[in-house]
Amino acid sequence: MTLLWREEMSVGQADIDGDHRQLIAIVNDFMNMAKRLPGDRALHETLIGLHDYAALHFEREEAIQRACHYPFHEEHKHQHQVLLAEIQAMARRYFIDRTAPVTKASLEETAQFLRHWLVDHIIKSDLRMRDHIAKLPPSFRLPD
């Protein structure tokens, strides 16, 4: 199932909304890659790309949360840490410890997990920031 960006998912901050679009693209690309590349290569590339991009996105999102004095910042930061740890655990399980084989079922399970986590996180957690982000001055820019 392909994820689609909808304006209802917007938190009202261009950097964060752009990151969310990119994260959706990474998750969508995963299953497309799994159809044309060996499953282990698709999974490996996706986990690396997702981990790296998500880590950058989380830094940006947390900086915005601090700037707008978001009251649930620590809880939200913890959710980010948990996802990064889960991605690392998957990579370890499949590629370092090799305690689980990369199969069609494990690829689908991973895709389902990523789709669910991303949509759930955006809808249930990130959208709670919208009113707080709206209070930032229009001139607000993330530090480089």
C-alpha positions as a Python dict, from the first residue, in 0.01 Angstrom:
ca = {
    (1, 'M'): (0, 0, 0),
    (2, 'T'): (144, 334, -106),
    (3, 'L'): (140, 621, 141),
    (4, 'L'): (13, 953, 12),
    (5, 'W'): (85, 1297, 153),
    (6, 'R'): (-230, 1492, 232),
    (7, 'E'): (-245, 1855, 339),
    (8, 'E'): (-423, 1742, 657),
    (9, 'M'): (-85, 1597, 758),
    (10, 'S'): (82, 1939, 747),
    (11, 'V'): (216, 2082, 1072),
    (12, 'G'): (245, 2423, 907),
    (13, 'Q'): (624, 2445, 898),
    (14, 'A'): (787, 2398, 557),
    (15, 'D'): (1101, 2216, 674),
    (16, 'I'): (908, 1963, 879),
    (17, 'D'): (639, 1910, 617),
    (18, 'G'): (910, 1862, 355),
    (19, 'D'): (1084, 1609, 577),
    (20, 'H'): (760, 1421, 625),
    (21, 'R'): (712, 1405, 249),
    (22, 'Q'): (1065, 1269, 212),
    (23, 'L'): (1012, 1008, 486),
    (24, 'I'): (694, 896, 310),
    (25, 'A'): (892, 866, -14),
    (26, 'I'): (1158, 653, 157),
    (27, 'V'): (896, 415, 292),
    (28, 'N'): (716, 399, -45),
    (29, 'D'): (1044, 341, -231),
    (30, 'F'): (1125, 49, -5),
    (31, 'M'): (864, -186, -149),
    (32, 'N'): (939, -74, -503),
    (33, 'M'): (1307, -150, -448),
    (34, 'A'): (1221, -486, -293),
    (35, 'K'): (1044, -580, -618),
    (36, 'R'): (1345, -511, -840),
    (37, 'L'): (1647, -568, -614),
    (38, 'P'): (1740, -859, -393),
    (39, 'G'): (1540, -823, -72),
    (40, 'D'): (1841, -795, 154),
    (41, 'R'): (1986, -510, -54),
    (42, 'A'): (1654, -321, -58),
    (43, 'L'): (1616, -363, 316),
    (44, 'H'): (1976, -267, 389),
    (45, 'E'): (1962, 48, 174),
    (46, 'T'): (1626, 148, 320),
    (47, 'L'): (1727, 102, 682),
    (48, 'I'): (2046, 304, 633),
    (49, 'G'): (1870, 581, 440),
    (50, 'L'): (1575, 593, 675),
    (51, 'H'): (1790, 599, 986),
    (52, 'D'): (2011, 877, 855),
    (53, 'Y'): (1728, 1092, 722),
    (54, 'A'): (1506, 1035, 1025),
    (55, 'A'): (1791, 1136, 1258),
    (56, 'L'): (1835, 1465, 1069),
    (57, 'H'): (1460, 1523, 1061),
    (58, 'F'): (1427, 1454, 1433),
    (59, 'E'): (1700, 1708, 1507),
    (60, 'R'): (1514, 1971, 1304),
    (61, 'E'): (1179, 1885, 1456),
    (62, 'E'): (1315, 1893, 1810),
    (63, 'A'): (1482, 2231, 1743),
    (64, 'I'): (1146, 2368, 1634),
    (65, 'Q'): (981, 2219, 1940),
    (66, 'R'): (1231, 2395, 2164),
    (67, 'A'): (1184, 2723, 1975),
    (68, 'C'): (807, 2717, 2016),
    (69, 'H'): (823, 2585, 2376),
    (70, 'Y'): (633, 2270, 2284),
    (71, 'P'): (514, 2122, 2617),
    (72, 'F'): (544, 1759, 2501),
    (73, 'H'): (899, 1794, 2370),
    (74, 'E'): (1057, 1531, 2598),
    (75, 'E'): (787, 1272, 2525),
    (76, 'H'): (819, 1341, 2153),
    (77, 'K'): (1198, 1319, 2167),
    (78, 'H'): (1163, 981, 2338),
    (79, 'Q'): (941, 857, 2052),
    (80, 'H'): (1214, 960, 1809),
    (81, 'Q'): (1478, 775, 2009),
    (82, 'V'): (1262, 463, 2015),
    (83, 'L'): (1217, 463, 1637),
    (84, 'L'): (1589, 507, 1574),
    (85, 'A'): (1660, 223, 1817),
    (86, 'E'): (1404, 1, 1639),
    (87, 'I'): (1564, 71, 1301),
    (88, 'Q'): (1906, -10, 1449),
    (89, 'A'): (1768, -331, 1601),
    (90, 'M'): (1628, -437, 1263),
    (91, 'A'): (1961, -372, 1095),
    (92, 'R'): (2142, -565, 1367),
    (93, 'R'): (1896, -857, 1347),
    (94, 'Y'): (1916, -890, 967),
    (95, 'F'): (2270, -779, 883),
    (96, 'I'): (2501, -799, 1185),
    (97, 'D'): (2378, -1082, 1410),
    (98, 'R'): (2190, -1247, 1121),
    (99, 'T'): (1938, -1393, 1363),
    (100, 'A'): (1656, -1348, 1113),
    (101, 'P'): (1657, -1414, 740),
    (102, 'V'): (1542, -1152, 493),
    (103, 'T'): (1236, -1308, 334),
    (104, 'K'): (935, -1179, 146),
    (105, 'A'): (739, -1197, 471),
    (106, 'S'): (1002, -1004, 667),
    (107, 'L'): (1013, -738, 395),
    (108, 'E'): (636, -697, 411),
    (109, 'E'): (643, -694, 792),
    (110, 'T'): (908, -421, 784),
    (111, 'A'): (713, -218, 528),
    (112, 'Q'): (398, -249, 738),
    (113, 'F'): (583, -141, 1051),
    (114, 'L'): (736, 162, 876),
    (115, 'R'): (408, 270, 716),
    (116, 'H'): (220, 233, 1041),
    (117, 'W'): (482, 410, 1252),
    (118, 'L'): (522, 701, 1013),
    (119, 'V'): (153, 772, 963),
    (120, 'D'): (72, 710, 1328),
    (121, 'H'): (354, 938, 1442),
    (122, 'I'): (262, 1221, 1205),
    (123, 'I'): (-111, 1203, 1277),
    (124, 'K'): (-103, 1138, 1652),
    (125, 'S'): (216, 1313, 1762),
    (126, 'D'): (338, 1566, 1508),
    (127, 'L'): (3, 1729, 1440),
    (128, 'R'): (-20, 1815, 1811),
    (129, 'M'): (258, 2066, 1740),
    (130, 'R'): (59, 2262, 1483),
    (131, 'D'): (-85, 2524, 1719),
    (132, 'H'): (252, 2575, 1888),
    (133, 'I'): (436, 2607, 1557),
    (134, 'A'): (178, 2862, 1441),
    (135, 'K'): (297, 3091, 1722),
    (136, 'L'): (649, 3112, 1580),
    (137, 'P'): (726, 3439, 1403),
    (138, 'P'): (703, 3421, 1022),
    (139, 'S'): (1074, 3504, 1007),
    (140, 'F'): (1166, 3190, 1208),
    (141, 'R'): (1437, 2984, 1042),
    (142, 'L'): (1609, 2672, 1160),
    (143, 'P'): (1979, 2714, 1240),
    (144, 'D'): (2211, 2581, 972),
}
